């Protein structure tokens, strides 16, 4: 029991520090740092990482 608790304390900062980061590479070579919301057969819906409350781009 105590061993599991110690392991949890060791790994907790790693888990809390992790954040999803997506990079979209466009055909023209530019990159967009974003949070991908949905992937369809023809479209990718995302929000820019710099403005997560802003508009959804396609």
C-alpha angles and dihedrals in degrees: 000000000000091000091056090049092052091049090050091053091050096051099036096085090051093052094045092049094053116102131178111253122181127185117198114204113204126209091253091058099255120131128219121199104217150144108247113222103176139002119205131177091266107015142048117206116205146154122226113253090227091058110028093166092050131092125314112247126209 
